Amino acid sequence: MKKFNKDKLPSRHVTEGPGRAPHRSFYYAMDLTTEQIHQPFIGVATTWNESAPCNITLRRQAQSVKKGVASAEGTPREFTTITVTDGIAMGHQGMKASLASREAIADTIELSVRGHCYDGLVGVAGCDKSLPGVMMSMLRLNIPSVFIYGGSIMPGKHKGRDLTVQDVYEAVGQNDAGIIDEDELDLIERAACPSAGSCGGQFTANTMACVSEAIGLALPNSTGAPAPYESRDEYALAAGKQVMTLIEKNLRPRDIVTRKSFENAARVVAASGGSTNAALHLPAMANEAGIDFDLFAVAEIFKSTPYIADLKPGGKYVAKDLYEVGGVQVILKALYEAGYIHGDCMTVTGKTMAENLDEITFPKDQDVIYKVDNAITPTGGVVGLRGNLAEEGAIVKVAGMTRTKHVGPAIVFDCEEDAYKAVNERNYKEGDVFVIRYEGPRGGPGMREMLATTAAIYGQGMGEKVALITDGRFSGATRGFCVGHVGPEAAVGGTIALIKNGDIITIDSDTGELSVDLTDEELENRKKSWKPREHEYGSGEIWKYSQLVGSALKGAITHPGAKAEKQCYADI
């Protein structure tokens, strides 16, 4: 019995009627049967590549997705897109390609789906920018979609303790400081990453994986199992089946993802001590859905959310530990029971968040996740800041930190490399505030992460004694008093461009203040003598990105989003 009517599905434009005989001939060339040609076409998009361990299992998982689609009378069409992996791009010019890759991922998935008229989408992603990039494409296209995370890496082991790549970056600083020798550094680097999968702490990949469940685009519990586990294939199979159910019901991403959904997602980020990059990715995803949800909206949610999951880098556990006590659904359950989660939000299960959470029991005899009435700290692990140094806001991760305020003199650098050199040469002192500028979305270009620098500072034992602010951003693995996303950025004449060595900067995560001790008059005088800087990219993709990208306030987006949409792809 024919289950699906293609009269309103996009694939009718390439499969139905005499005029599409040439198109069907291509499908016959790929050994599709007549029945398969006339079924719904499902794009199975992966970010598989051999660039990093985050991505190398995605091809395997895609095969399970395809089996699920086929078993539910759909025709899967697999394709891949790029990934730029931050762990390898970090600390050099390659990082300028990282954030731009998020847009490229969303754009290439859109183009492939549009060009071939797919009816639904399952996206399989494994690295920092690929997760939001894939989800952005789902919201942009608005065809029935299910997201699948590739899974985290297993923790490394060295001298009886768990390791992540964060430990390797910090070990570099320890080696520079003479705390460990090169033999010990070699042992740490060999032990830290023992399997396929994304970085194991609550860094950006795992943060956005939690977001995918909290926002309703991923099946409950689907993000938890580490990449090597065969149970990942079971979830992939289920995702393939579920996308066909969504087509049957015509349940689309923008039916699922609402303003309340974004609030749920932001709650989970804060409660888990997640990556500050979420404050960039959530607004960008909201733009694709035509929803107003900028950095300040994210920060408002962060400010009122208790920190309840003791995860690295601020805590002591890794993603595998979170999975073993029940995963992100347990975090959601704890927040929901305390009134922090909107239970009426729809999810890809076809059920509401509340209905999904009814099946979850909070685990006993564990200290990975706490109930809200016994929270690690009463407010979230990520805080928004604002002041005369950041009129468009900034973000800082305070999870696991012992101090909430820093006042000190600025030491100013116009690129990360110069700051890193100063750290290596110990050309700084206790109390200093590193100011790294011209690293924003437009001025970098590309808004680089500063993990190499911050980890080196921590490795030297100075992580709790200095602070750092930048119009760039930080890795989810960053810890310490590190403020990112400062806006307006230096490239457009923001206050951060006017700072001089010795200016006194105040960072206060309790009051949400980021300011410099200068009068409005003095800032105005400095602005008169400021001149824009040219970056070194005069052509190519990085140049193109610099021409299009907007501020971090709205997620460093490159197009107007759904509010300016004249025709939704799903309705072509």
C-alpha positions in Angstrom: 0.0 0.0 0.0 1.3 3.4 -1.0 1.9 5.3 2.2 3.0 8.7 0.9 1.5 11.1 -1.6 4.2 13.2 -3.3 1.7 15.8 -4.7 3.1 18.4 -2.2 6.6 17.0 -1.6 9.6 18.8 -3.2 10.9 15.6 -4.8 7.9 15.6 -7.2 9.8 18.1 -9.2 12.5 15.5 -10.1 10.5 12.2 -10.1 6.9 12.7 -11.2 5.3 12.9 -14.7 6.5 12.4 -18.3 8.5 15.6 -18.3 10.8 14.1 -15.6 11.8 11.1 -17.6 15.4 12.5 -18.0 15.7 13.0 -14.3 14.4 9.4 -13.5 17.0 8.0 -15.9 19.7 9.3 -13.6 18.1 7.4 -10.7 17.9 4.2 -12.7 21.6 4.7 -13.4 22.2 4.4 -9.6 20.1 1.2 -9.5 17.0 2.7 -7.9 13.9 0.8 -8.5 10.7 2.4 -9.8 9.2 2.1 -6.3 12.2 3.8 -4.7 12.0 6.7 -7.2 8.4 7.4 -6.3 9.0 7.3 -2.6 10.0 10.4 -0.5 13.6 11.3 -0.9 15.5 11.8 2.3 18.8 13.6 2.4 21.3 12.0 4.8 23.9 14.7 5.3 27.1 13.9 7.2 30.2 15.8 8.1 32.3 12.7 7.7 35.9 13.2 6.9 39.4 12.1 8.0 40.3 15.5 9.4 39.8 14.5 13.1 38.4 11.8 15.3 35.2 13.7 15.7 34.1 12.7 12.3 35.5 9.3 11.4 32.5 7.3 12.6 29.9 9.3 10.8 30.0 7.3 7.6 29.2 4.2 9.6 26.3 5.8 11.4 24.9 7.2 8.1 24.5 3.6 6.9 22.2 2.9 9.8 20.2 6.1 9.1 19.7 4.9 5.5 18.5 1.5 6.7 16.0 3.2 8.9 14.7 5.4 6.1 14.4 2.5 3.7 12.6 0.4 6.3 9.9 3.1 6.6 9.3 3.4 2.8 11.7 6.3 2.1 14.6 6.6 -0.3 17.8 7.8 1.4 20.3 9.9 -0.6 23.6 10.3 1.3 25.9 13.2 0.8 28.7 14.9 2.8 29.8 18.4 3.6 32.9 19.9 5.1 34.1 20.2 8.7 36.9 22.4 10.1 37.9 20.8 13.4 38.9 23.3 16.0 41.3 21.1 17.9 43.5 21.0 14.8 42.8 24.5 13.5 43.6 25.9 17.0 46.5 28.3 17.7 47.3 29.3 14.1 45.8 30.9 11.0 43.7 27.9 10.3 41.3 28.9 13.1 40.1 31.7 10.9 38.3 29.1 8.8 36.4 27.6 11.8 33.4 29.8 12.4 33.1 30.5 8.6 32.8 26.7 8.2 29.5 26.8 10.2 28.0 28.9 7.5 29.5 26.8 4.7 28.0 23.7 6.3 24.6 25.2 6.5 24.9 26.7 3.0 26.1 23.5 1.3 23.4 21.3 2.9 20.9 23.9 1.7 22.2 23.9 -1.8 22.4 20.1 -2.0 18.8 19.7 -0.7 17.5 22.5 -3.0 19.3 21.2 -6.0 18.0 17.7 -5.7 14.6 18.4 -4.1 14.8 16.3 -1.1 11.7 15.9 1.1 13.3 15.3 4.5 16.7 15.5 6.1 18.7 13.6 8.7 21.9 15.4 9.7 24.8 13.5 11.3 27.5 15.8 12.8 30.4 15.4 15.2 32.5 18.6 15.6 32.0 22.0 17.1 30.7 24.0 14.1 29.1 21.1 12.3 26.4 20.7 15.0 25.0 24.2 14.8 25.7 24.3 11.0 23.6 21.2 10.4 20.8 22.4 12.7 20.8 25.8 11.0 20.2 24.1 7.6 17.3 22.2 9.1 15.6 25.3 10.3 16.4 27.2 7.1 15.0 24.5 4.8 12.1 23.6 7.2 11.6 20.1 5.8 11.0 17.3 8.3 14.4 16.7 9.9 16.1 14.7 12.7 19.5 15.5 14.1 22.0 12.8 15.1 25.2 13.5 17.1 28.2 11.3 16.2 29.1 10.8 19.9 32.0 11.8 22.2 35.5 10.4 22.5 36.4 8.0 25.3 38.4 9.6 28.1 42.1 9.1 28.0 43.9 7.7 31.1 47.3 8.9 32.5 48.6 8.2 36.0 45.1 7.3 37.2 43.2 10.3 36.0 40.9 11.0 33.0 42.4 13.1 30.2 40.9 15.3 27.5 42.5 17.4 24.8 42.2 20.3 27.3 44.9 18.6 29.4 47.2 18.4 26.4 46.9 22.2 25.8 47.5 22.9 29.4 50.5 20.5 29.4 52.1 22.6 26.7 52.0 25.6 29.2 53.4 23.3 31.9 56.2 22.3 29.6 56.9 26.0 28.8 57.0 26.8 32.5 59.4 23.9 33.2 56.8 22.1 35.4 56.9 18.9 33.2 59.5 17.8 30.7 59.0 16.8 27.0 58.9 13.1 27.9 55.9 13.7 30.2 54.3 15.9 27.5 54.7 13.1 25.0 53.0 10.6 27.3 50.1 13.0 27.9 49.6 13.7 24.2 49.6 10.0 23.3 47.1 9.1 26.0 44.6 12.0 25.8 42.5 10.9 22.8 42.1 7.1 22.7 39.2 6.7 20.3 37.0 8.2 17.7 34.6 10.9 18.8 34.3 14.5 19.7 36.2 16.1 22.6 35.0 14.5 25.8 34.4 17.5 28.2 31.4 19.8 28.1 33.1 21.7 25.4 31.4 23.1 22.3 30.5 19.8 20.6 28.9 18.2 23.6 27.3 21.5 24.6 25.6 21.7 21.2 24.7 18.0 21.4 22.8 18.7 24.6 21.2 21.6 22.8 20.0 19.3 20.0 17.9 17.3 22.5 16.8 20.3 24.6 15.6 22.2 21.5 13.7 19.1 20.2 15.6 18.3 17.0 17.2 15.1 18.3 15.7 11.9 19.7 15.8 11.7 23.5 19.1 10.1 24.7 20.5 10.0 21.2 23.5 12.2 22.0 24.9 10.4 25.0 26.6 7.2 23.9 30.3 7.6 23.0 31.2 7.4 19.3 32.7 3.8 19.5 29.5 2.3 21.0 27.4 0.3 18.7 24.3 1.7 20.4 24.9 4.9 18.3 23.9 2.9 15.2 20.6 2.0 16.9 19.8 5.6 17.4 20.8 6.4 13.8 18.4 3.7 12.6 15.7 5.1 14.8 16.4 8.6 13.4 16.0 7.3 9.8 12.6 5.8 10.7 11.5 8.9 12.6 12.1 11.3 9.8 9.5 9.3 7.7 7.0 9.7 10.5 7.6 13.4 10.5 6.9 13.5 6.8 3.7 11.6 7.2 2.6 14.1 9.9 4.2 17.1 8.1 5.9 18.1 11.4 8.6 20.5 10.5 11.6 22.0 12.4 9.9 25.4 12.8 6.9 23.7 14.3 9.2 22.2 16.9 11.7 25.0 17.5 10.1 28.1 19.1 11.2 30.9 21.4 10.5 28.6 24.3 12.6 25.9 22.8 15.6 28.2 22.6 15.0 29.1 26.3 15.1 25.4 27.1 18.3 25.0 25.1 20.0 28.0 26.9 18.9 26.5 30.3 20.8 23.3 29.5 23.9 25.1 28.4 24.1 27.0 31.7 23.1 24.1 33.9 25.8 21.9 32.4 28.5 24.6 32.5 28.6 24.5 28.7 30.6 26.3 26.1 30.4 30.1 25.6 30.1 29.3 21.9 26.5 28.5 22.5 25.8 32.2 23.0 27.0 32.5 19.3 25.2 29.5 17.9 21.8 29.8 19.5 21.2 33.3 18.0 22.4 32.1 14.6 20.0 29.2 14.8 17.2 31.5 15.9 17.8 33.7 12.9 17.1 30.7 10.6 13.7 30.3 12.3 12.9 34.0 12.3 13.0 34.2 16.1 14.6 37.1 18.1 17.1 35.5 20.5 20.3 37.5 20.7 23.2 37.3 23.1 21.4 39.3 25.7 18.4 37.0 25.6 20.8 34.0 26.0 22.6 35.7 28.9 19.3 36.5 30.6 18.5 32.8 30.7 22.0 31.9 31.8 21.8 34.4 34.7 18.8 32.7 36.3 19.8 29.0 35.7 21.4 26.9 38.4 24.6 25.0 37.6 23.9 21.3 38.3 26.2 19.1 36.1 29.8 18.7 37.3 31.4 18.4 33.9 34.8 19.4 32.5 36.4 21.9 32.0 35.0 23.5 35.2 34.1 20.2 36.8 35.5 16.7 37.1 33.4 14.5 34.8 33.4 13.9 31.0 30.6 13.1 28.5 30.9 9.3 29.0 30.1 9.8 32.7 27.1 11.9 31.9 25.9 9.2 29.6 26.3 6.5 32.2 24.0 8.3 34.6 21.3 9.0 32.0 22.5 11.8 29.8 21.1 15.2 29.0 17.5 13.9 29.6 18.4 13.7 33.3 19.6 17.4 33.3 16.3 18.3 31.6 14.3 16.3 34.1 16.0 18.1 37.1 15.4 21.5 35.5 11.8 20.6 34.5 10.8 19.4 38.0 12.1 22.7 39.4 10.1 24.8 36.9 13.0 25.9 34.6 11.9 24.0 31.4 8.9 24.6 29.2 7.3 21.2 29.0 4.8 22.1 26.3 7.5 22.4 23.6 7.1 19.9 20.7 10.0 17.5 19.8 10.8 15.2 16.9 9.3 12.3 18.8 5.9 13.8 18.0 5.5 14.2 21.8 6.1 17.3 24.0 9.1 17.7 26.2 7.0 17.0 29.2 5.7 13.7 27.8 9.3 12.6 26.9 10.5 13.5 30.4 7.7 11.5 32.1 9.7 8.5 31.2 12.9 9.7 32.9 13.8 8.9 36.5 16.5 10.9 38.3 19.4 8.6 39.2 20.5 8.0 42.8 24.0 7.4 44.2 25.8 9.6 41.7 27.4 13.0 41.8 27.6 13.9 38.1 24.2 15.7 38.0 22.6 17.4 41.0 19.0 18.3 41.7 18.3 22.0 41.6 17.7 22.3 45.3 21.3 20.9 45.8 22.9 22.8 42.9 26.6 23.2 42.6 26.1 27.0 42.4 22.8 28.8 42.4 23.4 30.5 39.0 24.6 29.2 35.7 28.1 28.4 34.6 28.0 31.0 31.8 27.4 34.7 32.3 26.6 37.7 30.1 28.5 41.0 30.6 27.8 44.5 29.5 29.3 48.0 30.0 31.2 50.8 28.3 33.7 48.2 27.0 31.0 45.9 25.6 27.8 47.9 24.6 26.8 44.9 22.5 27.7 42.5 25.3 30.2 39.8 26.1 30.2 36.4 27.6 32.3 34.6 30.3 32.3 31.0 31.6 32.5 31.0 35.4 31.7 27.3 36.1 34.3 25.9 38.5 35.9 29.3 39.2 36.7 30.5 42.7 36.4 34.2 42.0 33.8 36.3 40.3 35.5 39.7 39.9 38.8 40.9 38.5 40.1 44.5 38.3 43.5 45.1 36.7 45.6 46.9 34.1 45.3 46.1 30.4 48.1 44.6 28.3 47.0 45.0 24.7 47.6 42.8 21.7 46.3 43.2 18.2 46.3 39.4 17.4 46.4 36.1 19.3 50.0 35.3 18.1 51.4 38.3 19.9 49.5 37.4 23.1 50.7 33.8 23.0 54.3 34.9 22.5 54.0 37.2 25.6 52.7 34.2 27.6 55.5 31.9 26.5 58.1 34.6 27.4 56.3 35.3 30.7 55.9 39.0 29.7 53.0 39.5 32.0 52.3 39.7 35.8 49.6 38.7 38.3 46.6 40.9 38.0 47.0 41.8 34.3 44.1 41.8 31.9 45.1 40.5 28.4 43.2 42.3 25.7 43.3 40.5 22.4 41.5 42.5 19.7 41.0 42.5 15.9 40.0 38.8 16.2 36.2 39.4 15.8 34.0 38.0 13.1 34.8 40.8 10.7 38.2 41.9 11.8 39.9 38.5 12.3 38.3 37.6 10.0 36.6 34.5 11.5 36.5 35.1 15.3 39.3 32.7 16.3 39.3 30.7 19.5 42.0 31.4 22.1 42.5 28.0 23.7 46.2 27.8 23.0 46.8 31.1 24.9 44.4 30.4 27.8 45.6 26.9 28.3 49.2 28.0 28.3 48.4 30.6 31.0 46.7 27.8 33.0 49.6 25.5 32.5 51.9 28.2 34.0 49.8 28.3 37.1 48.4 31.7 36.4 44.9 30.8 35.3 43.3 32.2 38.5 45.6 35.2 38.7 45.0 37.0 35.4 42.1 37.7 33.1 41.6 37.9 29.3 39.1 39.7 27.1 38.7 39.5 23.4 36.4 40.3 20.5 37.3 36.7 19.4 36.0 33.7 21.2 37.1 30.8 23.3 37.0 27.0 23.0 34.5 25.2 25.2 37.6 23.7 26.8 38.8 27.1 28.0 38.8 27.8 31.7 39.8 30.8 33.7 38.5 34.4 33.8 38.2 34.7 30.0 35.7 37.0 28.4 34.8 36.6 24.7 32.4 38.0 22.1 33.2 41.6 23.1 31.1 43.8 20.9 31.2 46.0 19.0 34.4 44.4 17.8 37.6 46.4 17.2 37.4 46.2 13.5 34.3 48.5 13.5 35.6 50.9 16.1 34.3 49.3 19.3 35.7 50.4 22.6 38.0 47.5 22.7 39.9 49.1 19.8 40.6 52.2 22.0 42.1 50.4 25.0 45.8 51.2 25.8 48.3 49.4 28.0 47.7 50.2 31.7 44.0 51.1 31.4 42.1 49.7 34.3 39.5 47.1 33.3 36.7 45.7 35.6 35.2 42.3 35.0 32.4 41.4 37.5 30.3 38.3 36.8 28.1 39.0 39.8 26.9 42.4 38.5 27.4 41.6 34.8 29.8 44.4 34.3 32.6 44.7 31.7 34.0 48.3 31.8 37.2 50.3 31.4 37.9 53.2 33.8 37.8 55.9 31.2 35.4 58.8 30.8 33.1 59.2 27.8 35.1 62.2 26.9 38.4 60.4 26.9 36.9 57.5 24.8 35.5 60.0 22.3 38.9 61.7 22.0 40.6 58.4 21.3 37.9 57.4 18.8 38.8 60.5 16.7 42.4 59.3 16.2 41.4 55.6 15.6 41.7 54.3 12.0 40.3 51.0 10.7 42.8 48.2 10.2 43.0 46.1 7.0 43.3 42.3 7.4 45.5 40.2 5.3 42.7 38.5 3.2 42.0 40.3 -0.1 40.2 37.4 -1.8 38.8 33.9 -1.3 36.3 32.5 1.2 37.7 34.3 4.3 37.5 37.7 2.5 33.9 36.9 1.4 33.0 36.0 4.9 34.4 39.2 6.2 32.2 41.2 3.8 29.0 39.4 4.9 29.3 38.6 8.6 27.5 40.6 11.3 28.2 41.1 15.0 28.5 38.4 17.7 25.4 40.0 19.3 23.2 38.2 16.8 25.4 35.2 16.3 27.8 36.3 13.6 25.2 35.6 10.9 25.7 36.2 7.1 22.1 36.5 5.8 18.8 38.0 7.0 17.2 34.7 8.0 13.6 33.5 7.9 12.1 36.9 8.6 13.2 38.0 5.1 12.2 34.7 3.5 9.9 35.1 0.5 9.3 31.4 -0.1 10.0 28.5 2.2 11.9 25.7 0.5 9.5 23.1 2.0 6.6 24.6 0.1 8.1 24.8 -3.4 
